[in-house]
């Protein structure tokens, strides 16, 4: 559309078509701030100074920022398929529409949306949302997220059902599995040993310098 010819016309009749600027904002002939609505579609839009954008801005192409950008409000970035990518107002970074990092709730999640790292509760969570590591209580948990595997504060090692297997503090090892020893076991036991199952010894057992095997054989002969 051709611009109107204002030659020979009075300002009072043409002020609404006059635009003036102070270098930052644009005003009409009366000094009223102009709302420059509409679309700018000129291909490349290059500016060398500062620009203040008012209202919603729709950019259908790509945006490249070569220097620092300061955003005082919220910023929402959407992928080409419509899925959200970044939402600064809620502090969330998305992956294919699923939250990946939630800064506000201090949560890191996996691709399925399950919590993987929870900074707020100092926990690492597995893919089934069960806690695996609890930094606050210094506990390593098993696959169920309930039974402790290692308790660093109590210096204890547990099995999958929560029974104490090894207590580093007292040096006590507890278990129900067989203890097989094929070589000579010469280390003296300085504490009481309790065996709840059967004890099978293929060789001799010497207790307090008494040969138990020979004693049993002698007693059997004596008893006929």
Secondary structure as UniProt FT lines:
FT   TURN            7..8
FT   HELIX           11..14
FT   HELIX           15..17
FT   STRAND          19..21
FT   STRAND          26..28
FT   TURN            29..30
FT   STRAND          76..78
FT   TURN            80..81
FT   STRAND          84..87
FT   TURN            88..91
FT   STRAND          92..95
FT   TURN            96..97
FT   STRAND          98..102
FT   TURN            103..106
FT   STRAND          107..109
FT   TURN            111..112
FT   STRAND          115..118
FT   TURN            119..122
FT   STRAND          123..125
FT   TURN            127..128
FT   STRAND          131..134
FT   TURN            135..138
FT   STRAND          139..141
FT   TURN            143..144
FT   STRAND          148..151
FT   TURN            152..155
FT   STRAND          156..158
FT   TURN            160..161
FT   STRAND          164..167
FT   TURN            168..171
FT   STRAND          172..173
FT   STRAND          206..207
FT   TURN            208..209
FT   STRAND          210..211
FT   HELIX           212..222
//
